[in-house]
Amino acid sequence: MEKGSRIVQIATFNANGIRARMPLLLEWIEENRPDVLCIQETKVQDPDFPRQPLEAAGYHCAFKGEKSYNGVALLSRQAPEKVALGFTPGPGDEQTRLISAVVAGVRIVNTYVPQGQDPASEKFRYKLDWLQRLRTWFEDHFDPRDRLVWVGDINVAPTADDVYDPDALAGSTGFHPDEHRALQHILDWGFTDVYRLHHPDEKKAFTFWDYRIPNAAKRGLGWRLDHVFATAPMADRSTGIRIDRQARLRPRPSDHTFVVAAFDLS
């Protein structure tokens, strides 16, 4: 860290089951020491969340989960403030897909966007509705001039550069025009894609490789579904971002990997 600078690293990771990923997660945390790590698909009820080893590693834990599905967590080296779950309090809310908190004066929003299953399904319509609800939530609670970072498994590859075969995958879930419009509608509120800010022309910068495709990670058959988006005050302070592809090649990996963005808050 340069003298006078205050670099904060914010990372995102879809664990696809946090308990199964604990050896990898603890090893990665020890090596990288992010200030904040946002996790999706924890797939664990709150009483069973593995907070003890994470706290022993030096992290405060805020989380909301359910058995076998969904679940989000926000780990931070500094105690989080103003932790909020879901869009609104109350029963029936999608609280296991959204968690937010203020860390180091920055509001961090961690989301696990619905996957959508198939464009002809009700689940796909639900995904689009959820993204619209998220746009409304940002409008109602924040201002584009706020220090705000939105991260997570967004389950949308924004452009042809973000999938391994854009012609074959066009119109499929995760790379569908309706999803592109829904995501762009949120970004138009006031977010910058931090990865594209620093890597405008890079291709095959993937964060997800499907387990069902043999050796997908080694063959480069992936998608960029995990994102870091920032309002202008934070995008202006971003100093870099990286995708840790090697973590996907370690033993018992998730089908996603870590994305780490750095911001100078001095």
VMD Tcl script that draws the C-alpha trace (Angstrom):
set ca {
  {0.00 0.00 0.00}
  {1.37 3.39 -0.97}
  {1.85 5.98 1.74}
  {-1.41 7.79 2.33}
  {-3.51 5.30 0.38}
  {-6.29 3.20 1.86}
  {-6.87 0.26 -0.44}
  {-9.96 -1.82 0.27}
  {-10.43 -5.16 -1.51}
  {-13.96 -6.39 -2.08}
  {-14.39 -9.95 -3.37}
  {-17.34 -12.04 -4.51}
  {-17.69 -15.81 -4.71}
  {-20.52 -18.24 -5.42}
  {-19.58 -21.13 -3.14}
  {-22.24 -23.59 -4.36}
  {-22.47 -24.90 -0.80}
  {-20.27 -23.15 1.75}
  {-19.71 -26.19 3.98}
  {-18.39 -28.24 1.07}
  {-16.12 -25.34 0.11}
  {-14.62 -24.59 3.52}
  {-11.12 -26.03 2.86}
  {-10.84 -24.01 -0.35}
  {-12.42 -20.95 1.21}
  {-10.16 -20.86 4.27}
  {-7.08 -21.46 2.16}
  {-8.03 -18.68 -0.24}
  {-8.82 -16.24 2.56}
  {-5.45 -16.89 4.19}
  {-3.67 -16.24 0.89}
  {-5.63 -13.17 -0.20}
  {-7.03 -11.49 2.93}
  {-9.78 -9.44 1.26}
  {-11.37 -6.73 3.38}
  {-14.81 -7.94 2.34}
  {-15.88 -11.27 0.85}
  {-19.44 -11.62 -0.41}
  {-20.63 -15.22 -0.80}
  {-23.65 -16.59 -2.62}
  {-25.33 -20.00 -2.62}
  {-24.28 -20.83 0.91}
  {-27.04 -23.49 0.97}
  {-27.14 -23.69 4.75}
  {-29.61 -22.75 7.47}
  {-28.45 -20.02 9.82}
  {-27.80 -22.27 12.87}
  {-25.47 -24.39 10.73}
  {-23.52 -21.56 9.11}
  {-19.78 -22.23 9.72}
  {-19.09 -18.93 11.42}
  {-16.55 -20.24 13.96}
  {-13.69 -21.03 11.53}
  {-14.40 -17.84 9.57}
  {-14.34 -15.73 12.73}
  {-11.13 -17.50 13.75}
  {-9.71 -16.42 10.38}
  {-10.42 -12.81 11.34}
  {-13.81 -12.10 9.76}
  {-17.12 -10.82 11.04}
  {-20.02 -12.77 9.55}
  {-23.41 -11.51 8.44}
  {-25.59 -14.05 6.66}
  {-29.03 -15.35 5.80}
  {-29.63 -18.82 4.45}
  {-31.91 -21.77 3.98}
  {-31.47 -25.51 3.63}
  {-30.04 -26.73 0.30}
  {-30.80 -23.59 -1.71}
  {-29.77 -19.94 -2.15}
  {-28.22 -18.16 0.84}
  {-25.96 -15.11 1.04}
  {-23.20 -14.01 3.39}
  {-21.01 -10.97 3.86}
  {-17.67 -11.48 5.59}
  {-15.63 -8.46 6.62}
  {-12.47 -7.82 8.57}
  {-14.05 -4.66 9.97}
  {-17.36 -4.99 11.79}
  {-20.19 -4.31 9.32}
  {-22.74 -1.61 10.04}
  {-26.39 -1.23 9.02}
  {-26.78 -4.84 7.92}
  {-29.99 -5.34 5.93}
  {-31.60 -8.50 4.55}
  {-33.82 -8.70 1.50}
  {-35.75 -5.94 -0.20}
  {-38.08 -5.29 2.74}
  {-38.49 -6.79 6.19}
  {-41.19 -9.34 6.75}
  {-42.23 -12.91 6.03}
  {-42.11 -14.15 2.47}
  {-39.40 -11.76 1.38}
  {-36.48 -13.02 -0.68}
  {-34.08 -12.60 2.19}
  {-31.78 -15.44 1.19}
  {-30.85 -13.70 -2.09}
  {-29.86 -10.23 -0.90}
  {-27.77 -8.91 1.97}
  {-26.18 -5.50 2.33}
  {-24.05 -3.66 4.85}
  {-21.84 -0.63 5.26}
  {-18.13 -1.38 5.57}
  {-15.47 1.36 5.65}
  {-18.12 3.90 4.69}
  {-19.19 1.96 1.59}
  {-22.60 0.36 1.16}
  {-22.00 -3.13 -0.24}
  {-24.91 -5.03 -1.77}
  {-24.47 -8.76 -2.28}
  {-27.02 -10.56 -4.46}
  {-27.69 -14.04 -5.72}
  {-29.92 -13.39 -8.71}
  {-32.29 -16.23 -9.65}
  {-30.86 -18.50 -12.33}
  {-34.02 -18.59 -14.43}
  {-33.88 -22.21 -15.62}
  {-35.39 -21.86 -19.11}
  {-36.59 -18.82 -21.11}
  {-40.01 -20.44 -21.54}
  {-40.45 -21.13 -17.83}
  {-42.11 -19.24 -14.98}
  {-38.75 -19.20 -13.25}
  {-37.34 -17.09 -16.07}
  {-40.18 -14.59 -15.69}
  {-39.52 -14.59 -11.95}
  {-35.86 -13.74 -12.65}
  {-36.83 -10.77 -14.80}
  {-39.31 -9.59 -12.18}
  {-36.66 -9.96 -9.47}
  {-34.21 -7.82 -11.45}
  {-36.89 -5.16 -11.90}
  {-37.57 -5.27 -8.19}
  {-33.87 -4.78 -7.55}
  {-33.82 -1.70 -9.81}
  {-36.75 -0.25 -7.87}
  {-35.01 -1.04 -4.58}
  {-31.90 0.85 -5.65}
  {-34.06 3.80 -6.72}
  {-35.97 3.86 -3.45}
  {-33.04 3.46 -1.04}
  {-29.94 4.94 -2.66}
  {-28.58 7.67 -4.88}
  {-26.08 7.17 -7.75}
  {-23.84 9.65 -5.93}
  {-23.55 7.30 -2.93}
  {-20.49 5.17 -2.30}
  {-22.17 1.95 -3.38}
  {-20.82 -1.35 -4.71}
  {-23.13 -4.09 -5.99}
  {-21.61 -7.56 -6.31}
  {-22.59 -11.17 -6.63}
  {-23.63 -13.97 -8.90}
  {-25.84 -11.95 -11.21}
  {-26.48 -14.94 -13.50}
  {-26.24 -12.79 -16.64}
  {-23.33 -12.65 -19.09}
  {-23.63 -9.09 -20.41}
  {-21.97 -9.29 -23.85}
  {-20.68 -11.67 -26.50}
  {-17.23 -11.35 -24.96}
  {-18.57 -12.87 -21.73}
  {-19.48 -16.36 -23.01}
  {-17.38 -19.01 -24.70}
  {-19.65 -19.42 -27.76}
  {-21.99 -16.44 -28.22}
  {-23.55 -17.79 -31.41}
  {-24.50 -21.16 -29.94}
  {-25.56 -19.71 -26.59}
  {-27.60 -16.77 -27.92}
  {-31.06 -16.77 -26.40}
  {-30.22 -19.25 -23.66}
  {-30.70 -18.51 -19.97}
  {-27.90 -16.26 -18.78}
  {-27.36 -14.84 -22.27}
  {-30.83 -13.80 -23.35}
  {-31.92 -10.41 -24.74}
  {-34.57 -10.00 -22.04}
  {-31.93 -10.51 -19.34}
  {-29.58 -8.10 -21.06}
  {-32.27 -5.43 -21.06}
  {-33.14 -6.08 -17.42}
  {-29.51 -5.85 -16.33}
  {-28.85 -2.76 -18.43}
  {-31.88 -1.09 -16.85}
  {-30.23 -1.46 -13.45}
  {-26.84 -0.33 -14.72}
  {-28.43 2.74 -16.29}
  {-29.49 3.83 -12.82}
  {-25.84 4.60 -12.15}
  {-23.53 1.57 -12.11}
  {-20.27 0.86 -13.92}
  {-19.06 -2.66 -14.70}
  {-15.72 -2.49 -12.88}
  {-14.22 -5.41 -14.77}
  {-14.90 -3.80 -18.15}
  {-13.65 -0.48 -16.83}
  {-10.20 -2.01 -16.38}
  {-10.35 -4.72 -19.07}
  {-12.48 -3.22 -21.85}
  {-11.44 -5.60 -24.62}
  {-10.56 -8.82 -22.79}
  {-12.29 -11.97 -24.01}
  {-12.75 -15.26 -22.17}
  {-12.63 -13.52 -18.80}
  {-14.89 -16.11 -17.24}
  {-16.02 -16.66 -13.66}
  {-18.20 -19.78 -14.10}
  {-17.51 -23.11 -15.76}
  {-20.33 -25.67 -15.81}
  {-19.59 -28.93 -13.98}
  {-21.56 -30.77 -16.67}
  {-19.04 -29.87 -19.38}
  {-15.95 -32.13 -19.06}
  {-12.83 -30.10 -18.18}
  {-14.71 -26.87 -18.90}
  {-12.29 -24.69 -16.92}
  {-9.19 -26.12 -18.57}
  {-10.82 -25.86 -22.00}
  {-11.95 -22.26 -21.47}
  {-15.65 -23.05 -21.81}
  {-17.04 -20.51 -19.39}
  {-19.29 -17.54 -18.68}
  {-18.75 -14.22 -16.87}
  {-21.69 -14.29 -14.49}
  {-20.11 -12.91 -11.29}
  {-19.77 -9.15 -11.27}
  {-18.65 -6.06 -9.40}
  {-20.67 -2.97 -10.26}
  {-19.97 0.43 -8.72}
  {-21.51 3.88 -8.65}
  {-19.38 6.71 -10.06}
  {-17.84 7.72 -6.70}
  {-16.57 4.16 -6.28}
  {-15.74 3.44 -9.93}
  {-13.54 6.54 -9.85}
  {-11.72 5.02 -6.88}
  {-11.30 1.55 -8.38}
  {-7.65 0.66 -8.89}
  {-8.02 -2.80 -10.39}
  {-9.96 -6.04 -10.52}
  {-9.01 -9.65 -11.13}
  {-10.59 -13.05 -11.63}
  {-8.82 -15.85 -9.76}
  {-9.10 -18.59 -12.38}
  {-6.68 -20.86 -10.54}
  {-9.09 -21.32 -7.63}
  {-11.46 -23.12 -10.01}
  {-8.73 -25.70 -10.67}
  {-8.11 -26.55 -7.01}
  {-9.52 -29.66 -5.32}
  {-13.27 -29.66 -4.70}
  {-13.90 -26.29 -6.32}
  {-17.15 -24.47 -6.81}
  {-18.30 -24.12 -10.40}
  {-17.62 -20.38 -9.92}
  {-14.46 -18.63 -8.82}
  {-13.43 -15.49 -6.93}
  {-13.55 -11.97 -8.35}
  {-11.57 -9.33 -6.41}
  {-11.84 -5.56 -6.90}
  {-9.66 -2.94 -5.22}
  {-10.69 0.61 -4.32}
  {-8.61 3.50 -2.97}
  {-10.66 5.15 -0.23}
  {-7.97 7.57 0.91}
}
mol new
graphics top color blue
foreach p $ca { graphics top sphere $p radius 0.5 }
foreach p [lrange $ca 0 end-1] q [lrange $ca 1 end] { graphics top cylinder $p $q radius 0.2 }
display resetview
